[in-house]
Amino acid sequence: FGILSTNSCFVVQYFQCPWLASLRMKRKFLRRILASAVCVAIAFNFAAPNISPLSSIMFCDCDCKLMPLYTSNSLISPGEINHLRRTSQWENPSCYEKHFATFADHFKNRITNTKHHLFLHVPKTGGTSICDLAEKSGKEVIRDNETNCWEREHFWPLWCCYEFSARPSFRSCREFDDILPEFVMNENFLDYPLCMENRIYSTLVRDPVDRVISHQVHLRQLDRGNTFHDRLNLGVFNHFNWALTAGLHLNKINPIFFSPVRENLKIAMDTMSRFDFIINLFHNATCNLKIMNFMGFGYLIEMPRKNKLNGTKTRVVADRQMLEDFNSLDR
């Protein structure tokens, strides 16, 4: 057996089993079923605790032809299918190309039939513009002070606004779906498990250093008194990784004081691979406009940019190299 480590789990890269071939089964599909069972057994033995074993199945050559069965299985979560789609591009591109239409059909059905949407808003990545688009496209939103689409009881932005304290987390996906509106922005940490059965997940990304520079300028304008430095530290040090992983450590540490380390990066990457939409707002504008349409925001001529800093002359206390070091995980 050949075992390949990728991201945060072990996956089966290939398997060769001489005794299996020696059985000389006449019916090819029986051999494939037996081979698949071996793949599954290996996946269960080697998969990391935070990853579903189904993530590992896809990279068995024996299971490539069974991919349509995985994507049509209602027991497999949409996030898992997104993860399989993305990781198969890296680890088994020929299999991905072969079943591209299967993935495309699954994704089309998902975005057509799933009306609810959670947007993970990393500060200074264009979230206010996304909120405006959601409202103008007719989605049910909650406007907080006519700025963003936060749900204030759970998703207020710790880095800038309101009380600087840990928020309550959702106890179940049922509670999650019952409380939240059709479109909601989370500018706090992400809840686990992801509740993707009835809700699209999306986020925007930006060059981490450029984001932090804008972030510092904005925060200094707000003047948050004795919580300023704590808020600044939360926003400046790998904030994207913090948003993706802090929710997994609620029983160990107050999320406000959780600081991501290298080991958390694998978890953050795995979580992002399960999102439906990941957009780099400052790269490939043509592609981004098409993605915005898929997200339900209609056809756009250009990417909107609201709430940007217009010529503000506020000093940034850190040079660029230092900010790159501060955000080594986000980069």
GIHU-V680465 format. One record per residue. RES is the residue in three letters. SS is DSSP state (h for helix, s for strand, l for the rest). PSI is psi in whole degrees, -180 to 180 (* if undefined). OMEGA is omega in whole degrees, -180 to 180 (999 if undefined). Layout:
res=RES ss=SS psi=PSI omega=OMEGA
res=RES ss=SS psi=PSI omega=OMEGA
This chain:
res=PHE ss=l psi=138 omega=175
res=GLY ss=s psi=124 omega=-178
res=ILE ss=s psi=128 omega=-179
res=LEU ss=s psi=128 omega=178
res=SER ss=s psi=127 omega=178
res=THR ss=s psi=133 omega=-176
res=ASN ss=l psi=-120 omega=-174
res=SER ss=l psi=23 omega=177
res=CYS ss=s psi=161 omega=173
res=PHE ss=s psi=136 omega=178
res=VAL ss=s psi=155 omega=179
res=VAL ss=s psi=116 omega=-180
res=GLN ss=s psi=-41 omega=176
res=TYR ss=s psi=164 omega=168
res=PHE ss=l psi=147 omega=177
res=GLN ss=l psi=126 omega=-175
res=CYS ss=l psi=95 omega=-175
res=PRO ss=h psi=-40 omega=-177
res=TRP ss=h psi=-25 omega=179
res=LEU ss=h psi=-43 omega=179
res=ALA ss=h psi=-32 omega=-176
res=SER ss=h psi=-14 omega=180
res=LEU ss=l psi=-24 omega=177
res=ARG ss=l psi=47 omega=178
res=MET ss=l psi=139 omega=-178
res=LYS ss=l psi=-31 omega=-177
res=ARG ss=l psi=115 omega=-174
res=LYS ss=h psi=-37 omega=-176
res=PHE ss=h psi=-27 omega=176
res=LEU ss=h psi=-40 omega=176
res=ARG ss=h psi=-40 omega=-178
res=ARG ss=h psi=-39 omega=179
res=ILE ss=h psi=-43 omega=179
res=LEU ss=h psi=-43 omega=179
res=ALA ss=h psi=-40 omega=180
res=SER ss=h psi=-38 omega=179
res=ALA ss=h psi=-39 omega=177
res=VAL ss=h psi=-42 omega=178
res=CYS ss=h psi=-46 omega=-178
res=VAL ss=h psi=-42 omega=179
res=ALA ss=h psi=-42 omega=179
res=ILE ss=h psi=-43 omega=-179
res=ALA ss=h psi=-42 omega=-180
res=PHE ss=h psi=-33 omega=-179
res=ASN ss=h psi=-33 omega=-170
res=PHE ss=h psi=-13 omega=-177
res=ALA ss=l psi=142 omega=177
res=ALA ss=l psi=153 omega=-175
res=PRO ss=l psi=-33 omega=-175
res=ASN ss=l psi=2 omega=-177
res=ILE ss=l psi=135 omega=176
res=SER ss=l psi=138 omega=179
res=PRO ss=l psi=-25 omega=179
res=LEU ss=h psi=-24 omega=178
res=SER ss=h psi=-28 omega=-173
res=SER ss=h psi=-22 omega=-173
res=ILE ss=h psi=-36 omega=-169
res=MET ss=l psi=-23 omega=-171
res=PHE ss=l psi=6 omega=166
res=CYS ss=l psi=127 omega=175
res=ASP ss=h psi=-33 omega=-177
res=CYS ss=h psi=-24 omega=-175
res=ASP ss=h psi=-1 omega=-177
res=CYS ss=h psi=-41 omega=-178
res=LYS ss=h psi=-16 omega=180
res=LEU ss=h psi=2 omega=-177
res=MET ss=h psi=-42 omega=178
res=PRO ss=h psi=-31 omega=178
res=LEU ss=h psi=-38 omega=179
res=TYR ss=h psi=-46 omega=-175
res=THR ss=h psi=-22 omega=180
res=SER ss=h psi=-4 omega=-178
res=ASN ss=l psi=117 omega=-177
res=SER ss=l psi=-15 omega=180
res=LEU ss=l psi=-15 omega=179
res=ILE ss=l psi=127 omega=-174
res=SER ss=l psi=154 omega=177
res=PRO ss=h psi=-37 omega=178
res=GLY ss=h psi=-35 omega=178
res=GLU ss=h psi=-41 omega=178
res=ILE ss=h psi=-42 omega=176
res=ASN ss=h psi=-42 omega=180
res=HIS ss=h psi=-44 omega=180
res=LEU ss=h psi=-40 omega=180
res=ARG ss=h psi=-46 omega=-177
res=ARG ss=h psi=-44 omega=-177
res=THR ss=h psi=-30 omega=178
res=SER ss=h psi=-27 omega=176
res=GLN ss=h psi=-34 omega=-178
res=TRP ss=h psi=-42 omega=-169
res=GLU ss=h psi=-25 omega=-179
res=ASN ss=l psi=66 omega=-174
res=PRO ss=h psi=-34 omega=180
res=SER ss=h psi=-38 omega=178
res=CYS ss=h psi=-40 omega=177
res=TYR ss=h psi=-47 omega=180
res=GLU ss=h psi=-38 omega=-179
res=LYS ss=h psi=-36 omega=-175
res=HIS ss=l psi=24 omega=-180
res=PHE ss=h psi=-42 omega=-179
res=ALA ss=h psi=-36 omega=178
res=THR ss=h psi=-46 omega=177
res=PHE ss=h psi=-41 omega=-178
res=ALA ss=h psi=-43 omega=180
res=ASP ss=h psi=-41 omega=179
res=HIS ss=h psi=-44 omega=-178
res=PHE ss=h psi=-38 omega=178
res=LYS ss=h psi=-44 omega=178
res=ASN ss=h psi=-38 omega=-179
res=ARG ss=h psi=-51 omega=-176
res=ILE ss=h psi=-21 omega=177
res=THR ss=h psi=-37 omega=-172
res=ASN ss=h psi=-4 omega=-179
res=THR ss=l psi=109 omega=-174
res=LYS ss=l psi=-25 omega=-177
res=HIS ss=s psi=154 omega=-168
res=HIS ss=s psi=130 omega=171
res=LEU ss=s psi=127 omega=-180
res=PHE ss=s psi=116 omega=176
res=LEU ss=s psi=111 omega=-173
res=HIS ss=l psi=107 omega=171
res=VAL ss=l psi=130 omega=-174
res=PRO ss=l psi=141 omega=176
res=LYS ss=l psi=40 omega=175
res=THR ss=l psi=15 omega=176
res=GLY ss=l psi=19 omega=-177
res=GLY ss=h psi=-37 omega=179
res=THR ss=h psi=-39 omega=178
res=SER ss=h psi=-40 omega=179
res=ILE ss=h psi=-40 omega=178
res=CYS ss=h psi=-44 omega=178
res=ASP ss=h psi=-45 omega=-180
res=LEU ss=h psi=-41 omega=-180
res=ALA ss=h psi=-45 omega=-179
res=GLU ss=h psi=-44 omega=-179
res=LYS ss=h psi=-27 omega=179
res=SER ss=l psi=2 omega=175
res=GLY ss=l psi=10 omega=180
res=LYS ss=l psi=148 omega=175
res=GLU ss=l psi=121 omega=-179
res=VAL ss=l psi=164 omega=170
res=ILE ss=l psi=115 omega=179
res=ARG ss=l psi=122 omega=179
res=ASP ss=s psi=113 omega=-178
res=ASN ss=l psi=31 omega=178
res=GLU ss=l psi=26 omega=178
res=THR ss=l psi=-82 omega=-176
res=ASN ss=s psi=174 omega=-176
res=CYS ss=l psi=43 omega=179
res=TRP ss=s psi=150 omega=165
res=GLU ss=l psi=108 omega=-162
res=ARG ss=l psi=-25 omega=-177
res=GLU ss=l psi=-23 omega=-176
res=HIS ss=l psi=-31 omega=-166
res=PHE ss=l psi=20 omega=-180
res=TRP ss=l psi=149 omega=-177
res=PRO ss=l psi=110 omega=-179
res=LEU ss=l psi=-31 omega=-172
res=TRP ss=l psi=-23 omega=-172
res=CYS ss=l psi=-30 omega=-160
res=CYS ss=l psi=154 omega=173
res=TYR ss=l psi=-159 omega=-176
res=GLU ss=l psi=143 omega=179
res=PHE ss=l psi=79 omega=-177
res=SER ss=l psi=163 omega=-178
res=ALA ss=l psi=141 omega=-180
res=ARG ss=l psi=159 omega=173
res=PRO ss=l psi=147 omega=176
res=SER ss=l psi=163 omega=179
res=PHE ss=l psi=141 omega=-178
res=ARG ss=l psi=-22 omega=-179
res=SER ss=l psi=164 omega=177
res=CYS ss=h psi=-27 omega=176
res=ARG ss=h psi=-46 omega=177
res=GLU ss=h psi=-41 omega=178
res=PHE ss=h psi=-50 omega=-177
res=ASP ss=h psi=-33 omega=-179
res=ASP ss=h psi=-35 omega=-174
res=ILE ss=h psi=-40 omega=-169
res=LEU ss=l psi=147 omega=177
res=PRO ss=l psi=-179 omega=-178
res=GLU ss=l psi=-46 omega=177
res=PHE ss=s psi=128 omega=-179
res=VAL ss=s psi=146 omega=177
res=MET ss=s psi=136 omega=176
res=ASN ss=s psi=109 omega=176
res=GLU ss=l psi=35 omega=177
res=ASN ss=l psi=-157 omega=178
res=PHE ss=l psi=157 omega=-177
res=LEU ss=l psi=141 omega=176
res=ASP ss=l psi=143 omega=174
res=TYR ss=l psi=143 omega=-2
res=PRO ss=l psi=160 omega=176
res=LEU ss=l psi=136 omega=-178
res=CYS ss=l psi=76 omega=-171
res=MET ss=l psi=-2 omega=-178
res=GLU ss=l psi=-38 omega=-176
res=ASN ss=l psi=16 omega=-174
res=ARG ss=s psi=133 omega=173
res=ILE ss=s psi=143 omega=175
res=TYR ss=s psi=135 omega=179
res=SER ss=s psi=165 omega=176
res=THR ss=s psi=161 omega=173
res=LEU ss=s psi=144 omega=177
res=VAL ss=s psi=157 omega=-178
res=ARG ss=l psi=158 omega=175
res=ASP ss=l psi=123 omega=-173
res=PRO ss=h psi=-39 omega=-177
res=VAL ss=h psi=-44 omega=176
res=ASP ss=h psi=-40 omega=179
res=ARG ss=h psi=-45 omega=-178
res=VAL ss=h psi=-38 omega=178
res=ILE ss=h psi=-48 omega=177
res=SER ss=h psi=-39 omega=-179
res=HIS ss=h psi=-48 omega=-180
res=GLN ss=h psi=-45 omega=-179
res=VAL ss=h psi=-46 omega=-179
res=HIS ss=h psi=-45 omega=-177
res=LEU ss=h psi=-38 omega=179
res=ARG ss=h psi=-29 omega=176
res=GLN ss=h psi=-29 omega=-176
res=LEU ss=h psi=-30 omega=178
res=ASP ss=l psi=80 omega=-176
res=ARG ss=l psi=24 omega=172
res=GLY ss=h psi=-134 omega=-173
res=ASN ss=h psi=-7 omega=175
res=THR ss=h psi=3 omega=-174
res=PHE ss=h psi=-51 omega=-174
res=HIS ss=h psi=-37 omega=177
res=ASP ss=h psi=-42 omega=178
res=ARG ss=h psi=-40 omega=180
res=LEU ss=h psi=-45 omega=180
res=ASN ss=h psi=-41 omega=-180
res=LEU ss=h psi=-38 omega=-176
res=GLY ss=h psi=-21 omega=-171
res=VAL ss=h psi=-29 omega=-173
res=PHE ss=l psi=99 omega=173
res=ASN ss=l psi=52 omega=-174
res=HIS ss=h psi=-34 omega=180
res=PHE ss=h psi=-46 omega=177
res=ASN ss=h psi=-37 omega=177
res=TRP ss=h psi=-48 omega=-178
res=ALA ss=h psi=-34 omega=-177
res=LEU ss=h psi=-23 omega=-171
res=THR ss=h psi=-16 omega=-176
res=ALA ss=h psi=-33 omega=-179
res=GLY ss=h psi=-13 omega=178
res=LEU ss=h psi=-4 omega=-173
res=HIS ss=h psi=24 omega=-175
res=LEU ss=l psi=-30 omega=-179
res=ASN ss=l psi=-6 omega=-176
res=LYS ss=l psi=-34 omega=-173
res=ILE ss=l psi=147 omega=173
res=ASN ss=l psi=125 omega=-175
res=PRO ss=h psi=-26 omega=179
res=ILE ss=h psi=-33 omega=-175
res=PHE ss=h psi=9 omega=176
res=PHE ss=l psi=129 omega=-180
res=SER ss=l psi=115 omega=-177
res=PRO ss=l psi=145 omega=175
res=VAL ss=l psi=178 omega=-174
res=ARG ss=h psi=-38 omega=-179
res=GLU ss=h psi=-28 omega=180
res=ASN ss=h psi=-20 omega=-177
res=LEU ss=h psi=-39 omega=-180
res=LYS ss=h psi=-40 omega=179
res=ILE ss=h psi=-42 omega=180
res=ALA ss=h psi=-43 omega=180
res=MET ss=h psi=-41 omega=179
res=ASP ss=h psi=-41 omega=179
res=THR ss=h psi=-45 omega=179
res=MET ss=h psi=-34 omega=-179
res=SER ss=h psi=-16 omega=179
res=ARG ss=l psi=-13 omega=179
res=PHE ss=l psi=153 omega=177
res=ASP ss=l psi=-43 omega=-178
res=PHE ss=s psi=130 omega=173
res=ILE ss=s psi=115 omega=-172
res=ILE ss=s psi=130 omega=169
res=ASN ss=s psi=102 omega=-172
res=LEU ss=l psi=-21 omega=-175
res=PHE ss=l psi=29 omega=-180
res=HIS ss=l psi=137 omega=175
res=ASN ss=l psi=67 omega=-175
res=ALA ss=h psi=-38 omega=-179
res=THR ss=h psi=-45 omega=178
res=CYS ss=h psi=-42 omega=-179
res=ASN ss=h psi=-38 omega=179
res=LEU ss=h psi=-39 omega=178
res=LYS ss=h psi=-39 omega=178
res=ILE ss=h psi=-41 omega=178
res=MET ss=h psi=-37 omega=177
res=ASN ss=h psi=-43 omega=177
res=PHE ss=h psi=-31 omega=180
res=MET ss=h psi=-6 omega=176
res=GLY ss=h psi=15 omega=-177
res=PHE ss=h psi=5 omega=178
res=GLY ss=l psi=-179 omega=-180
res=TYR ss=l psi=124 omega=-178
res=LEU ss=l psi=145 omega=176
res=ILE ss=l psi=-37 omega=178
res=GLU ss=l psi=161 omega=179
res=MET ss=l psi=127 omega=180
res=PRO ss=l psi=151 omega=177
res=ARG ss=l psi=93 omega=179
res=LYS ss=l psi=154 omega=177
res=ASN ss=l psi=23 omega=176
res=LYS ss=l psi=158 omega=-179
res=LEU ss=l psi=122 omega=-176
res=ASN ss=l psi=90 omega=175
res=GLY ss=l psi=25 omega=-179
res=THR ss=l psi=137 omega=-178
res=LYS ss=l psi=64 omega=179
res=THR ss=l psi=134 omega=-175
res=ARG ss=l psi=137 omega=175
res=VAL ss=l psi=121 omega=-175
res=VAL ss=l psi=77 omega=175
res=ALA ss=l psi=138 omega=176
res=ASP ss=l psi=170 omega=-173
res=ARG ss=h psi=-40 omega=180
res=GLN ss=h psi=-40 omega=178
res=MET ss=h psi=-41 omega=179
res=LEU ss=h psi=-34 omega=175
res=GLU ss=h psi=-40 omega=178
res=ASP ss=h psi=-40 omega=179
res=PHE ss=h psi=-29 omega=-173
res=ASN ss=l psi=36 omega=-178
res=SER ss=l psi=-33 omega=179
res=LEU ss=l psi=-42 omega=179
res=ASP ss=l psi=-29 omega=-180
res=ARG ss=l psi=* omega=999
